[in-house]
Amino acid sequence: MFEAHPQSEIHALLQNDREFRRLYQRHQKLDRQVADASCGALPLAPGALSQMKREKLAAKQHLLRWFESRLN
């Protein structure tokens, strides 16, 4: 997700910024759940996968805005 950004900056935010760390962990959790659901390892109710993907995208967008705001 942050491939274009220096990993040292990401690491520093993860270490020092609780809100960034919380958002990052939320995105990681959703990413794993979407992957598990997509391959059938995580059974879901109809429509749940779509909702999870929307939440994951929203978390990613929030993280990117958070990160960009810290650079300015």
C-alpha positions in Angstrom: 0.0 0.0 0.0 2.9 2.4 0.8 5.3 1.0 -1.7 6.1 4.4 -3.1 6.9 5.9 0.3 10.0 5.4 2.4 9.6 2.4 4.7 11.4 4.3 7.5 8.6 6.8 7.6 5.9 4.1 7.6 7.8 2.3 10.4 8.1 5.5 12.4 4.4 6.2 12.1 3.6 2.6 13.2 5.8 2.9 16.2 4.8 6.4 17.3 1.3 7.2 16.1 -1.5 5.1 17.8 -4.2 6.2 15.4 -2.1 5.4 12.3 -1.2 2.0 13.8 -4.9 1.3 14.6 -5.9 2.2 11.0 -3.1 0.2 9.5 -4.0 -2.9 11.6 -7.6 -2.5 10.7 -6.7 -2.5 7.0 -4.4 -5.5 7.4 -7.2 -7.5 9.2 -9.7 -6.7 6.5 -7.2 -7.6 3.8 -6.7 -11.1 5.4 -10.4 -11.6 5.8 -11.2 -10.6 2.2 -8.4 -13.0 1.0 -9.8 -15.8 3.2 -13.4 -15.2 2.1 -12.4 -15.0 -1.6 -10.8 -18.4 -1.5 -13.7 -19.9 0.5 -11.8 -20.3 3.8 -14.0 -17.8 5.6 -17.7 -18.5 5.1 -19.8 -15.3 4.9 -23.4 -14.3 4.5 -24.4 -13.1 1.0 -23.2 -9.5 0.5 -20.8 -9.6 3.4 -17.7 -9.9 1.1 -18.7 -6.8 -0.9 -19.2 -4.9 2.4 -15.9 -6.0 3.7 -14.2 -4.9 0.5 -15.8 -1.5 0.8 -14.6 -1.2 4.4 -11.1 -2.2 3.3 -11.0 0.4 0.6 -12.3 3.1 3.0 -9.6 2.1 5.5 -6.9 2.3 2.8 -8.1 5.7 1.7 -8.2 7.0 5.3 -4.6 5.7 5.8 -3.3 7.3 2.7 -4.9 10.7 3.6 -3.5 10.3 7.2 -0.1 9.6 5.8 -0.1 12.4 3.3 -1.3 14.9 5.9 1.7 14.0 8.1 4.1 14.7 5.2 2.8 18.3 4.7 
